[in-house]
């Protein structure tokens, strides 16, 4: 045993306890894996909700923009109809 690096500890457990410790670690690992799985499923649901909300906002914005531009086109058409009608009565 070297005293330079400190005492060496024996981390080995008696054979009977090793199986119990391994089983305990496996159980803990399984429980933690289940928690992670549940958290990932919840996160996926939240991400889906956020994507649907954003899509709804984009749809609303696109609809508003379309209606605004459609009205502008109608105004231009009415302006052209009025000005062309005036030109017919007074061509010069």
Secondary structure as UniProt FT lines:
FT   HELIX           15..89
//
